[in-house]
Amino acid sequence: MTRATWRTRLGFVLAAVGSAVGLGNIWRFPWLTATNGGAAFLLLYLLVIVLVGVPGLVGEMVIGRRSRRNPVGAFAELGGPRWRVLGGVALIASVVVLSFYSVVGGWILRYTLASATGAYFAAPEQYFAAINYGVGAAGFHALFLLATVAVVYAGVDRGIELATTVMVPGIVLLFGGLAVWVATLPGSGGGYEFFLSLDVAYLRDNFFSVLVAAAGQALFTLSVGAGAMLTYASYLGEDRSLAADGTIIAALNTGIGVLAGLVIFPLLFSLGVSPGEGGPGALFVGLAGAFGTLPYSRVVGVVFFGVVLLAALSSAISIMEVLVAYLVDEHALSRPRATAGVGGLFLVTGTAAALSPSLFGLLADTLANLVLTAGLLGFLLFDGWVLRRAALDEYETGAGRLARLTGRPWYYAVAVVIPLFLAFTFLTGLGAVVGVPVSAPAALALAVVGVGGAIVLLRSDTDSTA
C-alpha cells in the first residue's frame, strides 16, 4: 500500500500548527494563565516552550520521519517488537485527549449556533449548567466528531492538508481582527497589564506550582506526547529540515496562544469579568455571558466561537489521525474502514465523558497532563539511548548549516536534560493527583534516580544487542 505524503511544506506546517492550535490555546491557556499569576505563568510558559517544547517536538518528529510509520509501528521498526508498548502509550494518550476534547468541541459548536439567537445572553451560568453534560452534550459531541471524521476520511492531502490550509490562516485573521477591536474597548488596559506585567513576588512565592502548570500547558498546546506530531512527520520527505519546521510550528502556535490572550483578557477586563472566574467554564460563562452587553453581540459571539470551533476541529483531526494511521499501517485496513472504526470508538468514549462530569474531569484535568508528559519522556529517552547516532543523523537530514550546528546540543538536551525536567514535572503532578504532595527537592532527586536508572538500562541493553 502506497503511503500518503504531504503535497507541500506549507501544507505540513499548517497541518502541524492546526494540530497544536486548538482548545489548549483558547480554552485552557487563558484559564490557566488567570489562575497562575497572569504574566508569571506567561513567562515560564514561554521559557518551557523554547527550552523543552521545541526540542521535544523535534524529537517526536525524528521518530516519525525515521520510521515512516504510526507510533506503534515506529517503535517496533526502530527498536524492536517490545518497544511497541511505548507506541501503545501514545494511542492511549490520544484516546484520553480526544474523548474529552470532542465534548468541549460539542460545547463550542452549540455556542456558535446559540450566538446567532443570543440564547445564552440573559442567563449564562444557567445556560452552561444546562448544556455542559447530559444527552444534549452527547449529541453535539457526536456532531463535532462527525465533522472530524469527514476530514480524516478524505485522507492526508485531500482532507487534512486542504482543511488546515484554510483553517489556520482563518484563525489568525479572525483573532487578529478581534484583537484590534478589543483594544478600542474602554477598560481593556487592565487586561494587558494583567497579562503582560510581571509580579515578581508572586512568581518567587509560587515558582514550582506555576512551573508545573506551565509545563503541562506547553506539552498540551504543542500536541506532543500523544503521537500526533510523530504521525504527521511520518508523511514527510527527507528534504525537510525538522529543526526549522519544528521551530516554525512552535513559534506560530505560541504566537496564536499569545494573540488569544490579547483578545480574551482585555475583553474580560473591559466587561468587568474577573480572570479565572468559573475555572474551565470561564470561556462559556464569564466571557460568553458578557457578549450580550456588547453592540452587535450576536455577530461577535458567532465570530468568536466560530474561530474557537475551527481551532478545536484542527486539533481533533490530528489526534484521530494517530489511531487511523495505526490501523492502516499495522492492520492493513483501508482508510475509510479505519476512520469509521476510530470514529465509532470515540463516539462511545466521548458519549461516556459527556454523560459523566466526574469522568470528564478525570480525563481533562488529571490523565491528559500525565499521559502526555509520560509519552514525551519515553519518546526522548528512545531518541537518546536507543536510536542514538541515528537520531542525530535524522535531525541533520535536510537541515541547513545553522540547523546542523545545533544538532549535538539538541541531542544532549533530549537525551538527558529534558527527560530530567519531564520526570520532575510528572512526579510533582502525580503526587498532587494521588494526594501525596512531593516537595521540589524530593521530586528532583527521584527524577535523577529514575532517569539515571533508565539510561543505564537502555545503554546496557542497546550495547548488548549492537
C-alpha positions as CSV (number, residue, x, y, z in Angstrom):
1,M,0.0,0.0,0.0
2,T,1.4,3.4,-1.0
3,R,1.8,5.7,2.0
4,A,0.3,9.1,1.9
5,T,2.6,12.2,1.8
6,W,2.1,16.0,2.2
7,R,1.8,17.9,-1.1
8,T,3.8,20.9,0.1
9,R,5.9,22.0,3.0
10,L,3.4,24.8,3.8
11,G,0.6,22.2,4.0
12,F,2.6,20.2,6.5
13,V,3.5,23.2,8.6
14,L,-0.1,24.5,8.7
15,A,-1.5,21.0,9.5
16,A,1.0,20.7,12.4
17,V,0.2,24.2,13.6
18,G,-3.5,23.3,13.3
19,S,-2.8,20.2,15.5
20,A,-1.2,22.4,18.1
21,V,-3.5,25.4,17.8
22,G,-6.7,24.4,19.5
23,L,-8.6,24.4,22.8
24,G,-5.2,24.4,24.5
25,N,-4.6,27.9,23.3
26,I,-8.1,29.4,23.6
27,W,-9.9,27.4,26.3
28,R,-7.1,26.1,28.5
29,F,-4.4,28.8,28.2
30,P,-6.4,31.8,29.4
31,W,-7.9,29.8,32.2
32,L,-4.5,28.5,33.5
33,T,-2.9,31.9,33.0
34,A,-5.6,33.6,35.1
35,T,-5.2,31.1,37.9
36,N,-1.4,31.1,37.9
37,G,-0.5,34.7,38.2
38,G,-1.0,36.1,34.7
39,A,2.4,37.3,33.4
40,A,4.2,34.9,35.8
41,F,2.6,32.0,34.1
42,L,3.2,33.5,30.6
43,L,6.9,33.9,31.3
44,L,7.5,30.4,32.5
45,Y,5.3,29.0,29.7
46,L,7.4,30.8,27.0
47,L,10.6,29.5,28.6
48,V,9.3,25.9,28.6
49,I,8.2,26.2,25.0
50,V,11.7,27.3,23.9
51,L,13.8,25.1,26.2
52,V,11.6,22.0,26.3
53,G,8.8,22.2,23.8
54,V,10.7,22.9,20.6
55,P,13.5,20.2,21.2
56,G,10.8,17.7,22.4
57,L,8.6,18.4,19.3
58,V,11.6,17.8,17.0
59,G,12.4,14.7,19.0
60,E,9.0,13.3,18.3
61,M,9.2,14.3,14.6
62,V,12.6,12.5,14.3
63,I,11.0,9.2,15.2
64,G,8.1,9.7,12.8
65,R,10.2,10.5,9.8
66,R,12.9,8.0,10.5
67,S,10.3,5.2,10.6
68,R,7.6,6.5,8.3
69,R,5.1,4.6,10.5
70,N,2.4,5.3,13.1
71,P,3.5,5.4,16.8
72,V,3.2,1.6,17.4
73,G,4.9,0.7,14.1
74,A,7.5,3.3,14.5
75,F,8.9,2.0,17.8
76,A,8.7,-1.6,16.6
77,E,10.5,-0.7,13.4
78,L,13.3,1.2,15.1
79,G,13.7,-0.5,18.4
80,G,12.2,-4.0,18.1
81,P,8.8,-5.6,18.9
82,R,9.0,-5.0,22.6
83,W,9.0,-1.2,22.0
84,R,5.5,-1.4,20.6
85,V,4.3,-0.8,24.2
86,L,5.7,2.8,24.0
87,G,3.6,3.4,20.9
88,G,0.7,2.0,22.8
89,V,1.1,4.8,25.3
90,A,0.7,7.3,22.5
91,L,-2.5,5.5,21.4
92,I,-3.9,5.6,25.0
93,A,-3.0,9.3,25.2
94,S,-4.8,10.0,22.0
95,V,-7.9,8.2,23.3
96,V,-7.8,10.1,26.6
97,V,-7.4,13.5,25.0
98,L,-10.0,13.2,22.2
99,S,-12.6,11.6,24.5
100,F,-13.0,14.9,26.4
101,Y,-11.8,17.2,23.6
102,S,-14.8,16.2,21.4
103,V,-17.1,17.0,24.3
104,V,-15.7,20.5,24.6
105,G,-15.9,20.7,20.8
106,G,-19.6,20.0,21.1
107,W,-20.0,22.8,23.6
108,I,-18.3,25.2,21.2
109,L,-20.4,24.1,18.3
110,R,-23.5,24.6,20.4
111,Y,-22.4,28.1,21.5
112,T,-21.6,29.1,17.9
113,L,-25.2,28.2,16.9
114,A,-26.7,29.7,20.1
115,S,-24.8,33.0,19.5
116,A,-26.9,33.6,16.4
117,T,-30.0,33.7,18.6
118,G,-28.5,35.1,21.8
119,A,-29.8,32.1,23.7
120,Y,-27.2,32.3,26.5
121,F,-27.0,36.1,26.9
122,A,-29.7,36.5,29.6
123,A,-28.5,33.7,32.0
124,P,-25.1,32.5,31.0
125,E,-24.4,30.4,34.1
126,Q,-27.8,28.6,33.9
127,Y,-27.3,28.0,30.2
128,F,-23.9,26.4,30.6
129,A,-25.1,24.3,33.5
130,A,-28.0,23.1,31.4
131,I,-25.9,22.0,28.3
132,N,-22.5,21.0,29.6
133,Y,-23.3,17.4,30.4
134,G,-26.2,15.0,29.5
135,V,-27.9,13.8,26.4
136,G,-27.7,17.1,24.6
137,A,-24.0,17.4,25.2
138,A,-23.6,13.8,23.9
139,G,-25.5,14.8,20.7
140,F,-23.3,17.9,20.0
141,H,-20.2,15.8,20.7
142,A,-21.4,13.4,18.0
143,L,-21.9,16.3,15.5
144,F,-18.4,17.6,16.2
145,L,-17.0,14.1,15.9
146,L,-18.8,13.6,12.6
147,A,-17.0,16.7,11.2
148,T,-13.7,15.4,12.4
149,V,-14.3,12.0,10.8
150,A,-15.3,13.6,7.5
151,V,-11.9,15.4,7.2
152,V,-9.8,12.4,8.3
153,Y,-11.8,10.1,6.0
154,A,-10.7,12.3,3.0
155,G,-7.1,11.5,3.6
156,V,-3.8,13.3,4.3
157,D,-3.5,15.5,1.2
158,R,-7.2,15.9,0.1
159,G,-8.6,16.1,3.7
160,I,-6.2,17.1,6.4
161,E,-3.8,19.3,4.4
162,L,-6.6,21.0,2.5
163,A,-8.8,21.7,5.5
164,T,-6.0,23.1,7.7
165,T,-4.6,25.2,4.9
166,V,-7.9,27.1,5.1
167,M,-8.5,26.8,8.9
168,V,-5.2,28.1,10.3
169,P,-5.0,31.4,8.3
170,G,-8.7,31.9,9.1
171,I,-7.9,31.5,12.8
172,V,-5.1,34.1,12.6
173,L,-7.1,36.6,10.6
174,L,-10.2,36.4,12.8
175,F,-8.3,36.6,16.1
176,G,-6.1,39.4,14.7
177,G,-9.3,41.4,13.9
178,L,-10.8,40.7,17.3
179,A,-7.5,41.8,19.0
180,V,-7.7,45.1,17.1
181,W,-11.3,45.6,18.0
182,V,-10.8,44.7,21.7
183,A,-8.1,47.3,22.0
184,T,-10.7,50.0,21.4
185,L,-12.9,49.0,24.3
186,P,-12.9,51.1,27.5
187,G,-11.2,49.4,30.4
188,S,-9.3,46.9,28.3
189,G,-5.9,48.3,29.6
190,G,-6.3,46.3,32.8
191,G,-6.3,43.1,30.8
192,Y,-3.0,44.0,29.1
193,E,-1.4,44.8,32.5
194,F,-2.6,41.5,34.0
195,F,-1.4,39.5,31.0
196,L,1.9,41.3,30.4
197,S,3.0,42.9,33.7
198,L,5.1,40.5,35.8
199,D,4.5,40.2,39.5
200,V,8.0,39.1,40.7
201,A,6.8,38.4,44.3
202,Y,4.1,36.1,43.1
203,L,6.5,34.2,40.8
204,R,9.0,33.8,43.6
205,D,6.4,32.5,46.1
206,N,4.7,30.1,43.7
207,F,7.5,29.2,41.3
208,F,7.2,25.4,41.3
209,S,3.4,25.2,41.2
210,V,3.4,27.7,38.3
211,L,6.2,25.8,36.5
212,V,4.3,22.5,36.7
213,A,1.2,24.2,35.3
214,A,3.2,25.9,32.5
215,A,5.0,22.7,31.6
216,G,1.7,20.8,31.3
217,Q,0.2,23.5,29.2
218,A,3.2,23.7,26.9
219,L,3.1,20.0,26.1
220,F,-0.7,20.1,25.7
221,T,-0.7,23.1,23.4
222,L,2.2,21.8,21.2
223,S,0.4,18.5,20.8
224,V,3.4,16.4,21.8
225,G,3.5,13.1,23.7
226,A,0.4,11.6,22.1
227,G,2.0,10.7,18.8
228,A,0.2,13.3,16.6
229,M,3.4,15.0,15.6
230,L,5.2,11.7,15.1
231,T,2.4,10.6,12.8
232,Y,2.4,13.9,10.8
233,A,6.2,13.7,10.5
234,S,5.9,10.2,9.1
235,Y,4.4,11.6,5.9
236,L,7.4,14.0,5.4
237,G,10.2,13.8,2.9
238,E,13.9,13.7,3.6
239,D,14.4,17.2,2.1
240,R,12.7,19.0,5.0
241,S,14.6,20.4,8.0
242,L,13.0,19.1,11.1
243,A,14.6,21.7,13.3
244,A,13.4,24.6,11.1
245,D,9.9,23.2,10.7
246,G,9.6,22.4,14.4
247,T,10.7,25.9,15.3
248,I,8.2,27.5,12.9
249,I,5.4,25.3,14.2
250,A,6.1,26.2,17.8
251,A,6.5,29.9,17.1
252,L,3.2,30.1,15.1
253,N,1.4,28.1,17.8
254,T,2.8,30.2,20.6
255,G,2.0,33.4,18.7
256,I,-1.6,32.4,18.3
257,G,-1.8,31.5,22.0
258,V,-0.5,34.9,23.0
259,L,-2.9,36.5,20.5
260,A,-5.7,34.7,22.1
261,G,-4.6,36.2,25.5
262,L,-4.5,39.6,23.9
263,V,-8.2,39.1,22.9
264,I,-9.6,37.4,26.0
265,F,-8.0,39.3,28.9
266,P,-8.7,42.8,27.7
267,L,-12.2,41.7,26.8
268,L,-12.8,40.3,30.2
269,F,-11.5,43.4,32.0
270,S,-13.5,45.7,29.7
271,L,-16.6,43.8,30.6
272,G,-15.8,43.7,34.4
273,V,-15.4,39.9,34.5
274,S,-12.7,38.6,36.8
275,P,-10.0,36.5,35.1
276,G,-10.2,32.8,36.1
277,E,-13.8,33.2,37.3
278,G,-15.6,29.9,36.6
279,G,-12.4,27.8,36.1
280,P,-12.7,25.6,33.0
281,G,-16.1,27.1,32.2
282,A,-14.8,30.7,32.2
283,L,-14.9,30.8,28.4
284,F,-18.5,29.8,28.4
285,V,-19.8,31.6,31.5
286,G,-17.7,34.8,32.1
287,L,-16.8,35.7,28.5
288,A,-19.7,34.4,26.6
289,G,-22.2,35.8,29.0
290,A,-20.7,39.2,28.7
291,F,-21.2,39.2,24.9
292,G,-24.8,40.2,25.5
293,T,-23.7,43.7,26.7
294,L,-21.8,44.5,23.5
295,P,-23.0,46.2,20.3
296,Y,-23.6,43.6,17.6
297,S,-23.4,41.0,20.3
298,R,-24.7,38.1,18.2
299,V,-22.2,38.8,15.4
300,V,-19.4,39.0,18.0
301,G,-20.5,35.7,19.5
302,V,-20.7,33.9,16.2
303,V,-17.3,35.1,15.0
304,F,-15.6,34.4,18.3
305,F,-16.9,30.9,18.8
306,G,-16.5,30.2,15.1
307,V,-12.8,30.8,15.4
308,V,-12.6,28.6,18.5
309,L,-14.5,25.9,16.6
310,L,-12.0,25.9,13.7
311,A,-9.2,25.6,16.2
312,A,-10.8,22.8,18.1
313,L,-11.5,20.9,14.8
314,S,-8.0,21.2,13.5
315,S,-6.6,19.7,16.7
316,A,-9.2,16.9,16.8
317,I,-8.3,15.9,13.3
318,S,-4.6,15.3,14.2
319,I,-5.5,13.2,17.3
320,M,-7.8,11.0,15.3
321,E,-5.2,10.5,12.6
322,V,-2.9,8.8,15.1
323,L,-5.3,5.9,15.5
324,V,-6.3,5.8,11.9
325,A,-2.7,5.6,10.8
326,Y,-2.1,2.8,13.3
327,L,-5.0,0.7,11.8
328,V,-3.9,1.5,8.2
329,D,-0.2,0.7,8.8
330,E,-0.4,-2.2,11.2
331,H,-3.6,-4.0,10.2
332,A,-3.9,-3.1,6.5
333,L,-7.3,-1.6,6.9
334,S,-8.5,0.9,4.2
335,R,-8.6,4.5,5.4
336,P,-12.5,4.6,5.1
337,R,-12.8,1.4,7.4
338,A,-10.2,2.6,9.8
339,T,-11.7,6.1,10.1
340,A,-15.2,4.6,10.7
341,G,-13.9,2.3,13.4
342,V,-12.0,5.0,15.2
343,G,-15.0,7.3,14.9
344,G,-17.1,4.6,16.5
345,L,-14.7,4.2,19.4
346,F,-14.7,8.0,20.1
347,L,-18.5,8.1,19.8
348,V,-18.6,5.7,22.8
349,T,-15.8,7.2,24.9
350,G,-16.9,10.8,24.2
351,T,-20.5,10.0,25.0
352,A,-19.4,8.5,28.3
353,A,-17.5,11.7,29.1
354,A,-20.4,13.8,28.1
355,L,-22.8,11.9,30.4
356,S,-20.4,11.8,33.4
357,P,-18.9,15.0,34.8
358,S,-16.6,13.0,37.0
359,L,-15.2,11.0,34.1
360,F,-14.8,14.2,32.1
361,G,-12.8,15.9,34.9
362,L,-10.6,12.8,35.3
363,L,-9.7,12.9,31.6
364,A,-9.3,16.6,31.2
365,D,-7.7,17.7,34.5
366,T,-5.7,14.6,35.5
367,L,-4.9,12.0,32.9
368,A,-4.2,14.3,30.0
369,N,-1.2,16.0,31.6
370,L,0.2,12.8,33.0
371,V,0.0,10.7,29.8
372,L,1.4,13.5,27.6
373,T,4.3,14.0,29.9
374,A,5.0,10.3,30.2
375,G,4.7,9.8,26.5
376,L,7.2,12.6,25.6
377,L,9.6,11.3,28.3
378,G,9.5,7.9,26.7
379,F,10.0,9.3,23.2
380,L,13.0,11.4,24.1
381,L,14.7,8.6,26.0
382,F,14.2,6.4,22.9
383,D,15.8,9.1,20.8
384,G,18.8,9.5,23.1
385,W,19.5,5.9,24.1
386,V,18.0,3.6,21.6
387,L,18.4,5.5,18.3
388,R,21.5,7.3,19.5
389,R,23.5,8.4,16.4
390,A,20.6,7.6,14.1
391,A,18.5,10.2,15.9
392,L,21.2,12.9,15.3
393,D,21.5,11.8,11.7
394,E,17.8,12.2,11.2
395,Y,17.9,15.6,12.8
396,E,20.6,16.7,10.4
397,T,19.0,15.2,7.3
398,G,17.6,18.0,5.1
399,A,18.9,20.6,7.6
400,G,20.8,23.7,6.7
401,R,24.1,24.7,8.1
402,L,22.7,26.6,11.1
403,A,20.4,23.7,12.0
404,R,23.3,21.2,11.7
405,L,25.3,23.3,14.2
406,T,22.5,22.8,16.8
407,G,22.4,19.0,16.3
408,R,24.7,18.0,19.2
409,P,23.2,20.4,21.7
410,W,19.8,19.2,20.7
411,Y,20.8,15.6,21.2
412,Y,22.2,16.1,24.7
413,A,19.1,18.1,25.6
414,V,16.7,15.3,24.6
415,A,18.9,12.5,25.9
416,V,19.4,13.9,29.4
417,V,18.3,17.4,30.3
418,I,14.7,17.4,29.1
419,P,13.9,13.9,30.4
420,L,15.0,15.1,33.9
421,F,12.7,18.0,33.6
422,L,9.8,15.9,32.4
423,A,10.3,13.3,35.1
424,F,10.3,16.1,37.7
425,T,7.0,17.6,36.5
426,F,5.5,14.1,36.1
427,L,6.3,13.2,39.7
428,T,5.1,16.5,41.0
429,G,1.8,16.2,39.1
430,L,1.4,12.5,40.1
431,G,1.9,13.4,43.8
432,A,-0.9,16.0,43.6
433,V,-3.2,13.5,41.9
434,V,-2.8,10.8,44.5
435,G,-2.9,13.2,47.4
436,V,0.8,12.8,48.4
437,P,2.5,16.2,47.8
438,V,6.0,15.8,46.6
439,S,8.5,18.6,47.6
440,A,10.6,20.0,44.8
441,P,13.9,18.6,46.2
442,A,12.3,15.1,46.6
443,A,10.8,15.2,43.1
444,L,14.2,16.3,41.7
445,A,16.0,13.5,43.5
446,L,13.5,10.9,42.3
447,A,13.8,12.2,38.8
448,V,17.6,11.9,38.8
449,V,17.4,8.4,40.1
450,G,14.6,7.3,37.8
451,V,16.1,8.8,34.6
452,G,19.6,7.8,35.5
453,G,18.4,4.2,36.1
454,A,16.5,4.2,32.8
455,I,19.6,5.4,30.9
456,V,21.8,2.7,32.5
457,L,19.3,0.0,31.5
458,L,18.9,1.4,28.0
459,R,22.6,1.7,27.4
460,S,23.4,-1.8,28.6
461,D,20.5,-3.2,26.5
462,T,21.5,-1.5,23.3
463,D,25.2,-2.3,23.8
464,S,24.4,-6.0,24.3
465,T,22.3,-6.1,21.1
466,A,24.6,-3.9,19.0
